[in-house]
Amino acid sequence: MASFVYILGSRGKGGARSYVGWTTDLDNRLRAHNAGTGARSTRGRQWRLLYAERYINRGEAMSREWHLKRDRRFRKMLIAQIIDDRDTQ
């Protein structure tokens, strides 16, 4: 079954944040995060999908998730896009 690694971004009272996870259904997972039923650390914020990669199996997706969680430079670059989008609106 195909799996996805994704990065979500959110702006809020505490500033901009990112979240990295994996799933087999991106749309349902994003809805869960925004409904407050996703991961505990994502509750209370509105999230948007910033980035996603597709993998053939769960193991590959989980491995990539581990690496993306440690790639702060890449995550900060994606968060900067949220801030830039706000400035252009």
C-alpha positions in Angstrom: 0.0 0.0 0.0 1.3 3.5 -0.9 2.3 5.7 2.0 3.1 9.3 2.2 5.5 11.5 4.3 4.1 15.0 4.8 5.1 18.3 6.3 2.3 20.5 7.7 2.7 24.2 8.6 0.7 26.5 10.8 0.8 30.1 12.0 -0.5 30.9 15.4 0.0 32.7 18.7 3.3 30.9 19.3 4.6 31.7 15.8 5.0 29.5 12.8 5.4 25.7 13.3 5.9 22.6 11.3 4.9 19.0 11.8 6.2 15.9 10.0 4.3 12.7 9.8 3.4 9.7 7.6 0.1 8.3 6.5 -1.6 6.2 3.8 -4.3 8.9 3.2 -3.2 12.5 3.1 -6.6 14.1 2.9 -8.0 12.2 5.9 -4.9 12.8 7.9 -5.0 16.6 7.3 -8.7 16.7 8.2 -7.8 14.8 11.5 -5.1 17.3 12.4 -7.3 20.2 11.8 -10.2 18.6 13.7 -8.0 18.2 16.8 -8.0 14.4 16.5 -4.5 14.1 15.0 -1.3 14.1 17.0 -1.4 15.8 20.3 1.2 18.4 19.3 -1.0 19.6 16.4 -4.2 20.3 18.3 -5.5 23.9 18.5 -4.0 25.0 15.2 -5.1 25.2 11.6 -2.6 23.3 9.5 -1.9 23.3 5.8 0.0 20.8 3.7 3.4 22.2 2.7 5.1 19.2 1.3 4.5 15.5 0.6 6.4 12.5 -0.9 4.9 9.2 -1.9 6.5 5.9 -1.1 5.7 2.3 -2.1 5.6 1.0 1.4 5.3 2.1 5.0 8.8 1.3 6.0 10.3 3.7 3.4 7.9 6.4 4.4 8.7 6.0 8.1 12.5 6.1 7.4 12.0 9.3 5.3 9.9 10.8 8.1 12.8 10.2 10.6 15.2 12.1 8.3 12.8 15.0 7.6 12.2 15.5 11.3 15.9 16.1 11.7 16.2 18.4 8.7 15.4 21.7 10.4 16.9 23.8 7.5 14.4 22.3 5.0 11.5 22.7 7.5 12.4 26.3 8.1 12.5 27.0 4.4 8.9 25.7 4.1 7.8 27.7 7.1 9.2 30.8 5.5 6.9 30.3 2.6 3.9 30.5 5.0 5.2 33.8 6.3 5.8 35.1 2.8 2.3 34.1 1.7 0.8 36.0 4.6 2.8 39.1 3.6 1.5 39.0 0.1 -2.2 38.6 1.1 
